[in-house]
Amino acid sequence: MKGGQGSNLYQKINSVIPDDLKDLVHEIRKWGNIGAHDLIANVKKDDANTILDFAEKMFWYLFIMPSEIQRSKNRRNQKP
């Protein structure tokens, strides 16, 4: 993880992700570990859809929302 501090993904996530998102990101990480390391895992479609939803929300919060906020500020500060 770029810029993260620590020797494993858990520590790196904790060093760069805002506190209010850590549970969400660790839940994604844990399901990812199941997919990567447990070849006989019985992951249900509902589980996969939930994690996809979590990932979309995480990316929205981290990457899209900041630019949306900046655009809103720019519009609000524009002179008529």
DOFI-752927 format. One record per residue (C-alpha): residue number from 0; residue in one letter; x, y, z. Coordinates in Angstrom, 2 decimals. Layout:
<lumses>
+-----+--------+---------+---------+---------+
! num ! residu !       x !       y !       z !
+-----+--------+---------+---------+---------+
! NUM !      A !       X !       Y !       Z !
...
+-----+--------+---------+---------+---------+
</lumses>
This chain:
<lumses>
+-----+--------+---------+---------+---------+
! num ! residu !       x !       y !       z !
+-----+--------+---------+---------+---------+
!   0 !      M !    0.00 !    0.00 !    0.00 !
!   1 !      K !    1.55 !    3.24 !   -1.12 !
!   2 !      G !    2.69 !    5.37 !    1.81 !
!   3 !      G !    1.54 !    2.91 !    4.43 !
!   4 !      Q !    3.64 !    2.16 !    7.48 !
!   5 !      G !    4.06 !   -1.34 !    8.83 !
!   6 !      S !    5.14 !   -4.80 !    7.84 !
!   7 !      N !    1.76 !   -6.21 !    6.74 !
!   8 !      L !   -1.41 !   -5.04 !    5.04 !
!   9 !      Y !   -3.32 !   -4.72 !    8.34 !
!  10 !      Q !   -0.73 !   -2.28 !    9.72 !
!  11 !      K !   -0.47 !   -0.37 !    6.45 !
!  12 !      I !   -4.25 !    0.05 !    6.27 !
!  13 !      N !   -4.31 !    1.34 !    9.84 !
!  14 !      S !   -1.60 !    3.87 !    9.05 !
!  15 !      V !   -3.32 !    5.50 !    6.05 !
!  16 !      I !   -7.08 !    4.88 !    6.22 !
!  17 !      P !   -9.27 !    7.29 !    8.24 !
!  18 !      D !  -10.60 !    5.75 !   11.46 !
!  19 !      D !  -14.21 !    5.85 !   10.28 !
!  20 !      L !  -13.35 !    3.59 !    7.32 !
!  21 !      K !  -11.03 !    1.06 !    8.97 !
!  22 !      D !  -13.74 !   -1.49 !    9.78 !
!  23 !      L !  -15.01 !   -1.33 !    6.21 !
!  24 !      V !  -11.54 !   -1.71 !    4.67 !
!  25 !      H !  -10.56 !   -4.55 !    7.01 !
!  26 !      E !  -13.79 !   -6.39 !    6.14 !
!  27 !      I !  -12.87 !   -6.14 !    2.45 !
!  28 !      R !   -9.33 !   -7.30 !    3.29 !
!  29 !      K !  -10.57 !  -10.31 !    5.27 !
!  30 !      W !  -12.86 !  -11.47 !    2.44 !
!  31 !      G !   -9.99 !  -10.91 !    0.02 !
!  32 !      N !   -7.79 !  -13.15 !    2.15 !
!  33 !      I !  -10.44 !  -15.87 !    1.98 !
!  34 !      G !  -10.54 !  -15.58 !   -1.80 !
!  35 !      A !   -6.78 !  -15.56 !   -2.16 !
!  36 !      H !   -5.83 !  -18.24 !    0.36 !
!  37 !      D !   -8.79 !  -20.59 !    0.87 !
!  38 !      L !   -9.46 !  -22.30 !   -2.44 !
!  39 !      I !  -12.33 !  -24.37 !   -1.05 !
!  40 !      A !  -14.09 !  -21.46 !    0.65 !
!  41 !      N !  -17.81 !  -21.41 !    0.17 !
!  42 !      V !  -18.33 !  -17.72 !   -0.63 !
!  43 !      K !  -21.95 !  -17.06 !   -1.48 !
!  44 !      K !  -23.18 !  -14.65 !   -4.13 !
!  45 !      D !  -24.68 !  -12.41 !   -1.41 !
!  46 !      D !  -21.25 !  -12.25 !    0.28 !
!  47 !      A !  -19.57 !  -11.24 !   -2.98 !
!  48 !      N !  -22.24 !   -8.59 !   -3.66 !
!  49 !      T !  -21.82 !   -7.19 !   -0.14 !
!  50 !      I !  -18.05 !   -6.89 !   -0.52 !
!  51 !      L !  -18.44 !   -5.31 !   -3.96 !
!  52 !      D !  -20.80 !   -2.77 !   -2.41 !
!  53 !      F !  -18.28 !   -2.12 !    0.39 !
!  54 !      A !  -15.47 !   -1.63 !   -2.14 !
!  55 !      E !  -17.54 !    0.79 !   -4.22 !
!  56 !      K !  -18.38 !    2.82 !   -1.12 !
!  57 !      M !  -14.75 !    2.86 !   -0.02 !
!  58 !      F !  -13.54 !    4.12 !   -3.42 !
!  59 !      W !  -16.31 !    6.70 !   -3.52 !
!  60 !      Y !  -15.36 !    8.00 !   -0.07 !
!  61 !      L !  -11.59 !    8.04 !   -0.69 !
!  62 !      F !  -11.40 !    9.18 !   -4.31 !
!  63 !      I !  -14.66 !   10.61 !   -5.62 !
!  64 !      M !  -16.12 !   12.44 !   -2.64 !
!  65 !      P !  -13.07 !   14.72 !   -2.11 !
!  66 !      S !  -13.28 !   15.96 !   -5.71 !
!  67 !      E !  -17.06 !   16.38 !   -5.44 !
!  68 !      I !  -16.59 !   18.47 !   -2.29 !
!  69 !      Q !  -13.97 !   20.60 !   -4.04 !
!  70 !      R !  -16.28 !   21.16 !   -7.03 !
!  71 !      S !  -19.06 !   22.19 !   -4.67 !
!  72 !      K !  -16.75 !   24.66 !   -2.92 !
!  73 !      N !  -15.65 !   26.05 !   -6.26 !
!  74 !      R !  -19.25 !   26.57 !   -7.40 !
!  75 !      R !  -20.20 !   28.17 !   -4.09 !
!  76 !      N !  -17.23 !   30.55 !   -4.25 !
!  77 !      Q !  -17.80 !   31.61 !   -7.86 !
!  78 !      K !  -18.75 !   35.21 !   -8.30 !
!  79 !      P !  -22.07 !   35.74 !  -10.11 !
+-----+--------+---------+---------+---------+
</lumses>
